[in-house]
Amino acid sequence: MNLQAEKLNILQTIMSTDDESLIRDVKAFLSDRKTDWFDELSNEQQKDVLEGIAQADNGQTVTHAEAVKLFGKWGLK
């Protein structure tokens, strides 16, 4: 996907329309849009999160009790 071309197409559509409801919809969408926390992470942090999700999807997890045993020795309970 050519992002610049897509943006230009969207702008052209908005600029050429007389459809007030479309303008209201676009305005509402843009004002309500929230940045996803994942997008605010560094590339390294995103990689780590995705790796953790992949591990969980593959069943590579530990129970809460196992985690408490493992990290309890550092005073984390």
C-alpha positions as CSV (number, residue, x, y, z in Angstrom):
1,M,0.0,0.0,0.0
2,N,1.3,3.4,-0.9
3,L,0.4,5.4,2.1
4,Q,0.9,8.8,0.5
5,A,-1.3,8.0,-2.4
6,E,-4.0,6.7,-0.1
7,K,-3.9,9.9,2.0
8,L,-4.2,11.9,-1.2
9,N,-7.2,9.9,-2.4
10,I,-8.9,10.4,0.9
11,L,-8.2,14.1,0.9
12,Q,-9.5,14.4,-2.7
13,T,-12.7,12.6,-1.7
14,I,-13.3,14.8,1.3
15,M,-12.5,18.0,-0.7
16,S,-14.9,17.1,-3.5
17,T,-17.8,16.0,-1.5
18,D,-20.9,18.0,-0.5
19,D,-22.0,15.3,1.8
20,E,-22.2,16.9,5.2
21,S,-22.8,13.6,7.0
22,L,-19.5,12.2,5.5
23,I,-17.7,15.3,6.9
24,R,-19.3,14.8,10.3
25,D,-18.4,11.1,10.3
26,V,-14.8,11.8,9.4
27,K,-14.6,14.5,12.0
28,A,-16.1,12.3,14.7
29,F,-13.8,9.4,13.8
30,L,-10.7,11.6,14.0
31,S,-11.7,13.2,17.3
32,D,-12.6,9.9,18.9
33,R,-9.6,8.0,17.7
34,K,-7.3,7.0,20.6
35,T,-3.7,6.0,20.2
36,D,-3.2,2.4,21.0
37,W,-0.7,1.8,23.8
38,F,1.1,-0.7,21.6
39,D,1.9,2.0,19.0
40,E,3.6,4.1,21.7
41,L,6.1,1.3,22.5
42,S,9.6,1.2,21.0
43,N,10.3,-1.3,18.3
44,E,12.2,-3.5,20.8
45,Q,9.3,-3.4,23.2
46,Q,6.8,-4.3,20.5
47,K,9.0,-7.2,19.5
48,D,9.1,-8.4,23.1
49,V,5.3,-8.2,23.4
50,L,4.7,-10.1,20.2
51,E,7.2,-12.7,21.3
52,G,5.4,-13.1,24.5
53,I,2.0,-13.5,22.7
54,A,3.5,-16.1,20.4
55,Q,4.9,-18.0,23.4
56,A,1.5,-18.0,25.1
57,D,-0.2,-19.1,21.9
58,N,2.2,-22.0,21.8
59,G,1.4,-23.0,25.3
60,Q,4.8,-21.8,26.7
61,T,3.4,-20.4,29.9
62,V,3.7,-21.0,33.7
63,T,0.9,-20.9,36.2
64,H,0.6,-18.1,38.7
65,A,1.7,-20.4,41.5
66,E,4.9,-21.3,39.5
67,A,5.6,-17.6,39.0
68,V,5.2,-16.8,42.7
69,K,7.6,-19.6,43.5
70,L,10.1,-18.4,40.9
71,F,10.0,-14.7,41.8
72,G,9.1,-15.1,45.5
73,K,12.7,-15.4,46.4
74,W,13.2,-11.8,45.4
75,G,10.3,-10.7,47.7
76,L,7.8,-10.4,44.8
77,K,4.5,-12.0,45.9
